């Protein structure tokens, strides 16, 4: 195979990669998830958090993954947790 063939093959691969990258960059913008919204009203009862989780939950929530630790909602918010809108919907309401 000649040098011209390999040069053409390399250019084709580079251009195809650039086209692919520009097409994938045109995806719809990422919308803010309601999971990241802070609590509008803190629950008065203790909430469940896990070390690997990002949300605090009602202790009876079926979406708790991992071993839960019970703390106050204020402590959970100060630690960066947000309410799970599935089990703490009332905390999300203004």
C-alpha positions in Angstrom: 0.0 0.0 0.0 1.3 3.4 -0.9 2.0 6.4 1.4 -0.9 8.3 -0.3 -3.4 5.6 0.8 -2.3 5.7 4.4 -2.3 9.4 4.4 -5.9 9.4 3.0 -6.9 6.8 5.6 -5.5 8.8 8.5 -7.2 12.0 7.3 -10.5 10.2 6.9 -10.3 8.8 10.4 -9.5 12.2 11.9 -12.3 13.9 10.1 -14.8 11.2 11.0 -13.7 11.5 14.7 -14.1 15.3 14.5 -17.6 15.0 13.0 -18.6 12.4 15.6 -17.5 14.7 18.4 -19.3 17.7 17.0 -22.5 15.7 16.6 -22.4 14.4 20.2 -21.8 17.9 21.5 -25.2 19.0 20.1 -27.2 17.0 22.7 -29.9 18.8 24.5 -28.7 20.8 27.5 -28.8 19.0 30.9 -31.8 20.1 32.9 -31.5 20.6 36.6 -33.0 17.6 38.4 -35.5 18.0 41.1 -33.3 15.7 43.1 -30.9 18.6 43.5 -33.4 21.1 44.9 -32.9 22.1 48.5 -35.7 21.5 51.0 -38.2 24.4 51.2 -39.5 23.1 54.5 -37.3 20.9 56.7 -39.0 17.7 58.1 -39.3 17.7 61.9 -38.6 13.9 62.2 -35.2 12.4 61.9 -34.2 11.5 58.3 -32.1 8.6 56.9 -28.8 9.2 55.0 -26.2 6.9 53.7 -22.4 7.5 53.3 -22.6 7.0 49.5 -25.9 8.7 49.0 -26.7 12.3 48.0 -30.2 12.6 49.4 -31.9 12.3 52.8 -35.0 10.1 53.1 -38.0 9.3 55.2 -36.8 6.3 57.3 -39.4 4.0 55.7 -38.4 5.0 52.1 -37.8 2.0 49.8 -35.2 4.0 47.8 -32.6 4.0 50.5 -29.5 2.3 49.2 -26.9 1.2 51.7 -26.9 1.2 55.5 -28.9 4.2 56.7 -27.8 6.5 59.5 -30.5 8.6 61.3 -29.8 12.3 61.7 -31.9 15.5 61.8 -32.9 17.1 58.5 -30.9 20.2 59.4 -27.8 18.1 59.9 -28.4 16.4 56.6 -28.8 19.7 54.7 -25.6 21.1 56.3 -23.8 17.9 55.1 -24.9 18.6 51.6 -27.8 16.1 51.3 -31.0 17.1 49.5 -34.5 15.7 50.1 -35.6 12.7 48.1 -38.7 14.0 46.2 -40.2 10.5 46.2 -40.6 10.1 49.9 -40.2 13.7 51.1 -42.4 15.5 48.6 -43.8 17.8 51.4 -40.2 19.1 52.0 -40.0 20.1 48.3 -43.2 22.2 48.4 -42.8 25.9 49.0 
